[in-house]
Amino acid sequence: MSEDLLKTVRGLIASGKGDIKRLRDIMNIIKQGNPVYLSDYRYIQSLTSEDFEKQQVEDKDGSFVAKQKPKQTKSDESLNLLRIRLAEGQITVDEFRELKEALTED
């Protein structure tokens, strides 16, 4: 479960959703092998359930179906990876900005 939760937290950080500082703290707690507070777990669930609700689309007959998620481009994936590396402290803010600028140049 902790690996799935860690993956979810990383995804939230990469997407820029929620309180990044709180999510980093939660990520560190998980990495240290400590139990996550119930309030933190509910916070993560609330952020992920918002995504699920936004992905629902009403069908013609009134039922809800899952909306197709648009495919990410390579630059989007790379930018998300940079955000995760920044959140984990693997790169500095200056390095992040420099790499982001290089990625977004056309």
SULJOVEN-V862901 format. One record per residue. N is the residue number from 1. RES is the residue in one small letter. SS is DSSP state (A for helix, B for strand, O for the rest). PSI is psi in whole degrees, 0 to 359 (* if undefined). Layout:
N;RES;SS;PSI + N;RES;SS;PSI
This chain:
1;m;O;321 + 2;s;A;328 + 3;e;A;319 + 4;d;A;318 + 5;l;A;319 + 6;l;A;318 + 7;k;A;319 + 8;t;A;315 + 9;v;A;317 + 10;r;A;319 + 11;g;A;320 + 12;l;A;319 + 13;i;A;314 + 14;a;A;325 + 15;s;A;350 + 16;g;O;17 + 17;k;O;144 + 18;g;O;188 + 19;d;O;108 + 20;i;A;319 + 21;k;A;315 + 22;r;A;319 + 23;l;A;322 + 24;r;A;317 + 25;d;A;317 + 26;i;A;318 + 27;m;A;318 + 28;n;A;321 + 29;i;A;316 + 30;i;A;315 + 31;k;A;327 + 32;q;O;352 + 33;g;O;11 + 34;n;O;153 + 35;p;O;145 + 36;v;O;136 + 37;y;O;147 + 38;l;A;321 + 39;s;A;322 + 40;d;A;319 + 41;y;A;316 + 42;r;A;324 + 43;y;A;314 + 44;i;A;316 + 45;q;A;321 + 46;s;A;323 + 47;l;A;322 + 48;t;A;329 + 49;s;A;331 + 50;e;A;318 + 51;d;A;316 + 52;f;A;317 + 53;e;A;324 + 54;k;A;337 + 55;q;O;355 + 56;q;B;137 + 57;v;B;138 + 58;e;B;128 + 59;d;O;174 + 60;k;O;323 + 61;d;O;6 + 62;g;O;353 + 63;s;O;159 + 64;f;B;136 + 65;v;B;157 + 66;a;B;136 + 67;k;O;142 + 68;q;O;133 + 69;k;O;131 + 70;p;O;144 + 71;k;O;142 + 72;q;O;144 + 73;t;O;167 + 74;k;A;321 + 75;s;A;325 + 76;d;A;316 + 77;e;A;318 + 78;s;A;319 + 79;l;A;320 + 80;n;A;320 + 81;l;A;319 + 82;l;A;319 + 83;r;A;318 + 84;i;A;315 + 85;r;A;323 + 86;l;A;316 + 87;a;A;326 + 88;e;O;356 + 89;g;O;14 + 90;q;O;335 + 91;i;O;158 + 92;t;O;169 + 93;v;A;319 + 94;d;A;318 + 95;e;A;319 + 96;f;A;313 + 97;r;A;318 + 98;e;A;314 + 99;l;A;323 + 100;k;A;317 + 101;e;A;319 + 102;a;A;324 + 103;l;A;323 + 104;t;A;355 + 105;e;O;138 + 106;d;O;*
